[in-house]
């Protein structure tokens, strides 16, 4: 009979310092998903909610967002679906950090749209590829892990990003 080796302790969430380091790194490195990381950390959005967020559901003037849809991978396809519950669609206040990150991100998206020209796919998604196509949730997760390593913070699940930071709901 073999005795299992003890599992090493793996942190499942970040400290405020980790979150700050990660956001500073993604901002200074020009990561096009920086605004997404801000929303996940501050608002506690799930990856699927973040990737399904539409510009029509964001009001930068009033600083509010409504989470109405989610982007999921189903049977090998990326599908935009409504959120699971009505309570998921509550209007969320956007702190100034989120408003600023989204305003900067909107300029990036406008530049991508211009550069892509006729190759642009209009779908109103806040977070997309450089050609306006939906982001695959798995690719987003891979990118997040790469950026966490580069930022020298623990690689945690995207689902636990806001749990210990004190920056969003648990």
Steps between C-alpha positions, in 0.01 A plus 500: 500500500625846408455799722405810301738792516365803680369763264688824497298798606381686195350842547159518342463878510704818495585755762432867430872535428486216244200658328666841490821352360306310232295802393805726490683242288212455252455878474868577440543208259206623290297181543175554305315303771607737779152653530355149520732408784398819681130411467558145619695612805290800598151375410558128545374420151526142381708439189190413293319817615802714418538356151125540435494865606369736231563871458123553497494377861759750621435866575828677565316828561303365797766242593275194478503159334230241450610138466251345258691235310783254525732346246537124532667218312232242418563198279819655364335832412512836675140604572354821645216418740289690753614484862361214703286700740311827501696612809818471290370792295516754782644842420851521643668825597835548327769648725719764335778244448262294283363801311852618416618152392191459277541846345861420408394158372229657282770706325696181436193330352431802278859483373463125430174564313671762281804280435286194418279690255271259315642206696337633821217290646251728676348329803510773767714283731722702732773236489577343165786415268665770292244420232192522723452126538396355838787389725510130577475463882783243495731738317416773749588265787832403337589866450413579861733226627786617278455859622488389864833320459654804329368726777655264757178434687358158588317335213147461633174404338328782316193412709675595825649831393285721721461275803786605727588835350229692675443660161176329406223274624582149615 
